[in-house]
Amino acid sequence: MARILLIDDDPTTRKLIDGVLSLHDHEVTEAPCGLDGLVLCKKHPYDIAIVDLFMPKINGIQVIEKMRQYWPGMKIVAISGGGPHRHEPEAFLTFARKAGADWVLRKPIHKADLLACIGELAGNDSQANAQNAGPGTVSGPEPDPHDGA
């Protein structure tokens, strides 16, 4: 079991990712924005943070940089669908890796990919988790581009 902090401004994505990870015995704490996520990190230890890149107030790259500065041992997974204009998500995810993310996942996130990623970062048997994932994705529809996501 891993203690996971999930930071994403889209409640549907948070609910879906939380549901999949909780079913696989991970303890998930949700944060609706980067600032809330950083505050939670000061109060509680987490093994892994899942950080969306496009959020209001403070973006995911800034969150990753702060996490690397203050909690260098925390594993970080960056997630993105390319932002409000659906630009090249791979470019943003590459930038996230350079900022310190240990793993990157493109939205929509497939269950098997998510569980394999978390399993490997947590030191679990990622193959067994991925095989038990079943088909489908965990992140729902991309957020409305007009809501600042």
N, C-alpha and C positions, 0 to 999 in steps of 0.2 A: 504494500500500500504506500502511495506517495501522497504528501500534502501538496496540493496544487492550488495556486492562485490564478484565477481566470479573469483577465482584464479585457473587456470588449464592451463597447457602447451599445451594441445591438442585443436587446434582451432575448430575442429568439435564438440567436447563436449561442449565447451564454447558457440558456436552458437546455438546448440540445447537446452541447459539449458536456455540460455538467451531468446530464442524464446518462450519457454513455460512460463517462469516467466513474461515476458513482456506482453504476451497475458492476463495474470491475474493481470494486472495493477501494477506490481512491477517495480521499477526503478533499473536496473541492470547496473553495471559498470564491465567491464572485465579487467583482468590482466593476461598476459601470463606467469608470474612466481611469485614466492613468494616475491622476492625483490621488484618488481613493485607493488605488492599488499600492502606491508608494507608502501611504499612511499605514495600510495593513501590514506591509513588509516591516515597518518599524515596530509593530506590536506583536507579530507572530512569525515564527520561522516557517518557511516553505521550502520544499525540495525543488519544485518546478514552478515557473511562471509561464503562462500562455498569454501572449500579448498581441492584441490587434494593432496594426500599424496606423490605421486612420481613425483617429478619435478627436473630439473637440478638446480644447484647453491645452492639453499636452499630448503630443503624438507618441506613437509606439516606439519610435527610434529614440526619443528623449527618455522614455521610461526605461528602455533597455540600457542606455548609457548610464543612467542613475543606478540601476540595479547592479551593473558591472562595477560601478564605483564603490557602492556601499555594501553589497552582498555578492562578492566575486564568486563564491562557491555555488550560488543558486543556478540551476539549469534554466535556460530560457528558450521558449519556442515562440517564434514570430509567426503570426498568421495574417493573411491579407487576400483580398479579392481584387485589389487594384485601386481602391479608393472611390471617391464620388464619381469620377469620370471613367472608371474601369481601365485606367492606363495599365501598361505592362506590369502585372503583379510580380513577375519574376525579377524585374529591376529593383523594385522596392524590397523584395525579400532578400536579394543579394546585398543590398545596402544594410538591411537588418543584420545579416550574418557578419558583415564588416563591423557593425556597431557592437557585436558581442553575442548575438543569438547563437545558441548551440544547434538549433534545428529550425527549419522553416517549412511551413505548410501553406499551400494555396487553397483558398476557398473556391468552391465548396470542398470541405474536408471529408475525406472518406474515413469511415469508422476504422477500417483495418490500418490505414496510415496513421491515424491518431493514436491508436492503441500500440502500434509498433514503436512509434516515436516515444511515447510516454514509458512504455516498457523498457526500452533501451536506456533512456535517460535515468529511469528509476532503478535500473539494474535488474529488472525482472526478465522473465522469459517472453520476449516480445513476439516470438513466433506463435506461441500458444495463445497469447492475447489476440493477435491479429487473426488467427484461424477461427477464433470464437466470436469474431466481431459481426459476422453476417454481412450481407450486401448493404449498399446505400451510403449516404453521406450523413454527417452530423451537423453541418452548418446549413441553416435554412436559406431562404432567399436573401440575396444581398440587400443591405439597408437602402432605403430611399435616398438617392443622391441629394435630395433637397433638405435632408435633416442634418447635414453637416458631418455625416459619418465618413 
